[in-house]
């Protein structure tokens, strides 16, 4: 007896999802954000509308995953929490993270990266990433090197911002890139803006995936520069750990590095957004300062500030679309999902579900310090066997940055969106439009 097919959305509902969810998310930039599109999404509240649309579609098609009527490829959307766990727990096989769209986008700057690799090569590339990034350790073994770098660059940024009384996004981003270059390559790369410009140019092309030819000469130049950095491998950098690690055939260490530069970029966005929320939420700021002031770990273990970053990523995920592609047909209770089928988890739908998530539209870092939401798919770093291998390192660096920023400085939101703690937070936070007012901390100055 033939296996039944999964439920399929009508042509109208498919169009609604494509226009109301896919298009706004892609327009904002899947590989590097387009500021104008983020600003437009914030003004029109497009992300809130996208979540509402997915909720309505899920109500209409409660059994899933849901197949869409698209002409080019087979595509499914995951709408139930249990199905999210199934997809992420069974990655990379049969749900491969190397989807066609992701491969087309990331090939612009890292065609042999683990994220878009399948088979045995993926295994060895993933093992190398986990070794270098200390995936299983909450505190990276080079924390004694990385934390002072963060403190120094954030301190320099604060000195400049205090003198002018303001901190716009662009100034923060420049300082953050200095942190990233020093963590990845060492102190000598602090001011190597050319290297950052190379990957930004290619990431902008990656936003267009299949629709834009690869700049092969620029990509070759980027990878050559990374190869040179690995060859010099300054002690105390991620590059030095990579260079010292044993490698197997097919690992291609050079092409595993661009992802670090890529991933640390949205981490900086998370820091600035968290700082913006803290500036408008006195209770959360007080809790952050209490932890920073009482810290005895050298800013290596900051549970509340790590939770604050996670909460910001829940509210405004920097990877809103988690993509997978089946490597074989998959049997679900509702029917059969075909081979080479694209699978989409739209994270904001689950992150903002007030029906199942307490204070879904509020900033509540405490949720990450309890088991209150255990089992619900809050997936700021994805989950399962292909969870982001650098999640602990990102949280180490971002929480140390926040501790440095809030310890002796008062912040206000001088320009940008209103983040009233007494009202639901917006579906989009346009960090590009935010300017923070900066002054010495009143308590510290008295």
N, C-alpha and C positions, 0 to 999 in steps of 0.2 A: 504494500500500500504506500503510495507516494507521501512524503512528509509535507505537511502544510507549510505554506509560506508565512513569513512574519506579516503582521498588519502593515498596511501601506497607506500613507497619507494621501488624501485627495490632491489633485493638481492645484486646487486653490490653497489648501493648507501648506503644501510644499512651497508654493510661491510666497506665502506669508512668512514662512520660516526663512527662506532665502533672502527676502527683502528686509525682514524685520530683525533678523538675528545675524545671519552670515554676513550680509553686506555691511552693516554698521561696524561689526567687529573687524572685518578685513580692511575696511576703509581706515580705521584707526592705526593700522599697521601691525601685522602679526609678528614681524621680525624686529622692526624698530618703529616707534610711535611717530605718527604724523601729527605735530602739534595742532594744526588747523582742524583736523578731524576729531581729535580729543576735545578741543574747545567746542566744536559744533555738537558733539554728543552730549557734552555737559549742558549746553544751553537748551537743547531740545529734550533732555532727559532720556536719551535713546536707550541707555542700558537698563533703566527701570522698565521701559516699555518692552524691551526684549525679554526680560524675565517674566513679565506679565503674559506675553505672548506664548512663551514656552509652557507656562502654567496652564493656559487655556487649551493648548494643543494636547498636553498630557491628560487633561480632564476629558478630552474628546476621545483619546486613544489610550486608555489606561493600561492595556497589555502591550508589552514591547519586548525589545526595542522596536522603534518605528522606522520603516523603510520610507524613503522619499522618492518621488517621481522625478528623477533628473535624467536627462538624455545621455549624458556623457559617461557616467559611471554609476555603480551601485553605491548607495549611501544610506546609512542608518543614523538615527539620533537616539541616544540613551536617555530615558526619561524617569526611570525608577532607581531609587538608591541602591537596592540590591544588585541591579544590573551594572551600576557603576563599579561596585566592588568586584563583580565577576570579571569585567573587562580589565580592570587594573591588576587584579590578582593573577590573571592568566595572560599577562604580557611578559615576554615578547612573543609567546606562541600559545594560542593562535592569534592573539591580538598584537600585531607588530607595531611599535612606535614609528617604524620607517614607512609612513604612509607616502603615497605618491606626491601629495601636496607638500609635505614636509621635506621630502627629498629634493623637490624642485626648488624650494625656497632656500634651504641650507646649502645646497650645492654651489650657490653663488660664492661661498667663502670657505666651506669645509666639506667637500664632497665625500671624504672618507671618515667622517666623524662617527662615533659610536651611535649617536641618535638616529642616523639614517643608514645603519648597517644591519644586515641580517646574517644568520648562520654562525659558523664557528668564529669568524672574524669579530663579530659583535661580542662574543664571550670574552675574548682576550682584550679587546678594547675597553670593555666595561670593567674588567678586572684591574686594568691599569688606572683608569679613572678613579676607581674606589680606593686603590692604594695611595695615589697621590693626594686625593682630597680627604683622606681619613673618613670615609663615609660612615663608618660605624661608631666614630668617636664624637661626642658633643663638643669636645675641645681639641682642635687640630694640634698636632705635635709641634707645629711652628707658631703656636699662639704667642709665645714670648717674643717673637719677631713681628708678627702681624699687628698685634694690639698697639704697640708703640707707634707703628706707622700710622694707624688710624688716628690715634690721639694727636700726633704731630700735625697731620694734615687738617684735621677738624679744628685744632687749636689755631692754626694759621688762618683758616677760613673765618673763625670767630673774631680774631683780631681785626681783620679787614672789615667784616660786617659790622662790628661794634663801632668802628670809626665812622662808618657811613650811616649807621642806624637801620640798615635794611639788608635782607638776604633774599635776592631773587633766585629762581630756579637755576638760571644759567651759571651763576657764581658757584652754587653748590655743586652742579654737575662737573665743572672744571676741577674742583677739589676732589670730587669722588673719583674722577678718572685718574688723578694722581695716585690715590690710594690703590686703585686697581692695578695700575702699571707697576707699582712698587711691590705689591703682594705677588703678582704673577711673575714679574721678571727681575725685580730688585731695585735698589735705590737709583742705579744709573739710568733707569727708564722713566724716572719721575716726570721729566718734561718732554718725553718723546711723543709729542702730539701728532706727529706724522703717522705713527703706527696706529693710533686711535682713529685718525682720519681715514686710513685705508679700510679698516673694518667697518666703519660707519658707512662709507661709500658703498661697500659691497652689501651690507645689510639693507640699505635702502633699495638696492636692486632686488634683494631677496624678498622684499614685500610684494614684488610682482611675480615671483615664482616662475611659472612656465612662460609668462608673457614678455619677459625681457631676456635678451641674450646675456650669457655670462661674460663679464669682463675678464677674459682669461689672463691677460697681461697683468691686470691689477691683482687678481687672485694669486697669480704666481709671485708677484712682488710681496704680498702679505705673507704668504707661506714661506718665502725665502727669508723675510725678516724674522719670522718666528723661529725658523731653523737656526738663524744666527744667534738668537737669544738663547736657545737651548744649548748651543755649542759653548756659549760663554757661561751660562748657568751660574749666576751669582748666588753664593750661599745664602740660605734663609729665604729663598723664593720658591714658589711652586715649580718654577722651571728647574731648579736644582734637584727637587725631589723627582720630577719627571726624568731628568737626565740620568739620575742614579738608579732608577728602577729597572729591573730586568725586563726585557721585552721579548715577545714571541713574534713569529712571522705574521705579517699582516697588521700589526698594531698601528703603524704610522703615527708615531708620537706627535709630530708637528701638527697633524690635522685634528688632534684631540684638544689642542690649546685654544683655538678660536672660540670654542664654546664657553671657556672661562670668561673671556672678554665680553662675550655676548651676555652671559647670565649675570655677571656683576652689574651690568647696566640697569636692568629692571630692579636689582637690589638697591641701587642708589635711589631710584624712584620711590621704592618702598620706604627708605629712610626719610626722604623729604616729605612724603605724604604722612608718615607717622608723626613727624615733627609738627606738621600743619595741624593734625588732629589734636596733639597734645597742647598746642598753643591755644586751642579753643575749648579744651576740656580740662578745667582746673583739677578735678579729682584724679584724673588719669595722670596729669602732670605731677601732682603731689606724690602719687604712688611711684612714678618713674624716678623722681628725685630722691625719695626715701631709699629706694634700692641703690641708686648710684652713690648717694652719700654714705651708705652703710656697707658698701661692697668691700669685701676682704679678699677677693679672688683676682685682683688686678684686672677687672673688667673681662674676665674670661667666662664667668658663669653668672648671667644676669637673667634669671627666669622671667621676671615681669617684662623687661624690655624685649626679650625674645618673643614673648607672647604678644606684645604690642605690635611687633613687626608681622607676626602671623595673622593677627587680627586685621591689620591694614590690608594684607594680601587676601584675606577672606573677603573683605568689603569691596576691594578693587583689585581683583586678580590680574597680575601681569601676564598670565597665560590663561585667558578665559576659555579658549577652546583646546581641550585635550584630544588629540587625534590618534587614532589607531587604524589599522587595516588588517583584515583577516588573512591568514596564511592558509586557511582551509575552511570548508563549510563548518558552521557552528550551530549545533542544535540548542534551541532555547525552548522553554515550556510553551511559548506562544508560536513557535515555528522555526523554520530553518533560515539562518543567515548565510548567504552565499560566500564563496571564496572571493578574495580580492575586493571585499566590501569595505568602504570607508566607514569608520565609526566615530561619532562625535559625542563627547561629553561636554556640555556647556556649563562650566563650573559656576557662573553667577546664579544659575537657577537653583542650585543646591545651597550655595553660600548665603542666599538671601530668602530662603523659604521660611517665612514667619509662621507658617502652619506647623512646622516641625522643629523650628530652631528658635530658642528663646532669644529675644532682643536681636533679631536678625538684621535690623537696620541701625543698630547702635554699636558704638565702639566699646567692646567688652573683652579686654584681654584675658580676664579671669577665666573665660571659657577654656582657654588652652592650658590652664593650670589645674583643671579638674577633669573628671570623667563625665561631666554633664552631657556632652554631645558625642560621647564615644560611640562609634558605629555609624554616625551620620557622615556622608561623604564631603568632608571639608578637606580639599586637596590642593592647597596652594603650591605644593611641590610635587604634584601628582601623588602616586602611592603604588604600593606593590613592588615587585622585583625590579621595575625600571624607575622607581622613585628617583628624583634628582640626586645624583651622588654628592653634590656639593651643598646640600641643604644645611648641614650643621656648620660648615664653614661660612656660608652666607649669614646665618644667624649670629655666629660669633662676631663677624666684622660689623654687621649692621647694628647689633646691640651695643657694641663698644663705641661706635660712632654716636649713637643716641646718648649714651651715658656722658660722653665728653661734651656734647652740645648742650644738654639740659642742666649740667651740674652747676654752672656759674652764670647762666645767661637766661634772661627772660625773653620770651617770644610772643608776638601777637600776629594775627593775620591782618597785614596792612592792606593787601589787595588780593582778590581772588574770591572763591566761593565762601558762602556763609555756612559754617559747620556748627550749627546750634546743637549743643548736647541734649537739649530738650525736644528736638525734632528728629524724625528719621533722616539719616545721612543720605546724601544723594547717591544715585547709582553710578555716577562718574565723578571722579575728582581730577580736575584739570590742573595738574601741578605746574604746567607751563605758564599759567596766568597768575600763580601765587607769588606774592612777595611778602616775606615775613619781616615784621618789625623786630629789631634787636636792641637790647639794652642789658647792662650788667644786672645780674640777679639781685633783686631788692634785698632779700634776706642775707645774701652773701656780702652786700655792700654795707649793710648796717652794722 
